[in-house]
Amino acid sequence: MKEVKNPKKPLAYYYSITLIALLLFNIFVAPLLNRQHVEQTDYSTFMRMIAEKKIGKVDVSDTEIIFTDKDDNTIYVTGVMYDPTLTQRLYDSGAEFAKDIEQTMSPVLSYLLTLILPLVIFVIFGQFMRKKLMDQMGGKDVMSFGMGKSNAKIYVQSTHGIRFDDVAGEDEAKESLAEIVDYLHNPSKYTDAGASMPKGILLVGPPGTGKTMLAKAVAGESNVPFFSISGSEFVEMFVGMGASKVRDLFSQAKEKAPCIVFIDEIDAIGQKRSGGGQYGGNDEREQTLNQLLTEMDGFEDNSGVIILAATNRPESLDPALTRPGRFDRRVPVELPDLKGREEILKVHARKIKVAEDVDFSVVARMASGASGAELANIVNEAALRAVRDGRKLVTQADLEESIETVIAGYQKKNAILTDKEKWIVSYHEIGHALVAARQTHSAPVQKITIIPRTSGALGYTMQVEEGNHYLMNKEEIENKIATLTGGRAAEEVVFGSITTGASNDIEQATKLARAMLTRYGMSKEFGMVALETVTNQYLGGDASLACSPETQTKIDQLVVEQVEKAHQKALDILQNDRAKLDELAKYLHEKETITGEEFMRILNG
Ligand code: ADP
């Protein structure tokens, strides 16, 4: 889509300056321009030329004498002297008495020079200055008098518009939005039936899942203008400015209806308002929010302005914003599932050349949990890797390596582990893999590596689910915790000492064990009681405790027990399978990276 700048004209101020400058130009500069071709000369040259009969035309005034050279038509000017016989001498020399000799310039040229040229110069100069100042002020238009004008960008529909086809996966969201597109194409179908479109639609989901893209696609599909502004842009330094920006945005939108207004990060202004008008409340934000609510109530149901907003913190929005008549339709834009991931990879792979060995379903399975933006990034990283190696085609290996890059950071080329450390890391990783393999319901191992990463990981074991996985039962979670403790358990079994390498495993295991008790209702002690509530589900899912201090103590205790139980299980598995543990660790130590197939081959025989 082609983006054009704010359509606001440089205002009266700018034009009046141009006008004044024009006047000054006409008074002082234009006459000089006209006379540029007139040459000054002295009186004696003039007298000599008369004597030599070289004067063509002449115009004698009180202050100057203008004359032309008969041969080359050069125009001269000289001063006036007391010369009573001048007229006679001129007449005798055959000179032609003429007025306005210096107006030899063609009238068109003269007009262009005196009127159009300065106008053009000033317009260009004015625009240049305005752009410079705008850049300095961070994109704000200094010439528009109202500082509170919104900087909403208008995306004028062009043939390169984003369409629904460009947004892969997200079928439910697209289906919901298709109705809006249909309405914008054919509003009478809806109005005739007495139906009215929702005024506001809230796209909710984690970052990078394509919310902005979907909003653009709605505009692209319906061929209507697209206003886009981010919630944070409304929050201004001065109180009242945000509100005036909202007003301005809506008045622009109403002019351009039917159109789409897209407010990204609406939580920046739409957060729940604080109780009383106490000091320290965020007045500016509240005023902006109030203005938004007023505007939304103000326009007719079928005015053709559809407001889309995106947020990844829906729970923090003010209830007034989500009540019927405002953002009353909520479209979830979730992380893509296996099929969705494959489609997104394919959409982005249209831009690159892929080798024949590439299997996007395998890549999609490996990139479990990745968002659309991350998948786009994976494809791009793979293409960059191919370029670095001087290849034109992107291979399966490029894609797999780039998943690891996105998950675990770049390979750290010069991190040198001592041999002892390398053994510890080998055993640690095989510990995870072996514990996983010896339990039921564990995702198969895809790859094990002990090549250090820039993220700090010294090695890792990648497990990949076979298909989509939405539910986990209690046994699966317990097994997962045991797998996480498997690394540390292997160190204990083999070396009899422990290292710092397990910190990330410990964190994850604790989180899972805790969630079992406080959120999933999987403990005898608390049963189905929610002891924690998730505050921002789409941003890492922070949880806040909602229980008494005694209960908290009890939870902590039970978490310790739960993890310890899993740890013990891992220790048992590894002790019973010591021979395989050694064999596999030796193999990994030697190869540094092994595939799931190699792992299974050694394990089975
Ligand atoms: P959000 O607004 O949800 O944070 P964006 O719409 O800005 O995410 O997406 C960021 C980028 O990620 C897009 O420009 C696109 O390249 C990629 N992307 C995200 N989701 C999808 C999808 N479903 N299909 C194709 N590309 C996607």
Boltz pocket constraint, residues with backbone or C-beta under 6 A from the ligand:
constraints:
  - pocket:
      binder: B
      contacts: [[A, 166], [A, 167], [A, 168], [A, 169], [A, 170], [A, 205], [A, 206], [A, 207], [A, 208], [A, 209], [A, 210], [A, 211], [A, 212], [A, 213], [A, 214], [A, 310], [A, 344], [A, 347], [A, 371], [A, 372], [A, 373], [A, 374], [A, 376]]
      max_distance: 6.0
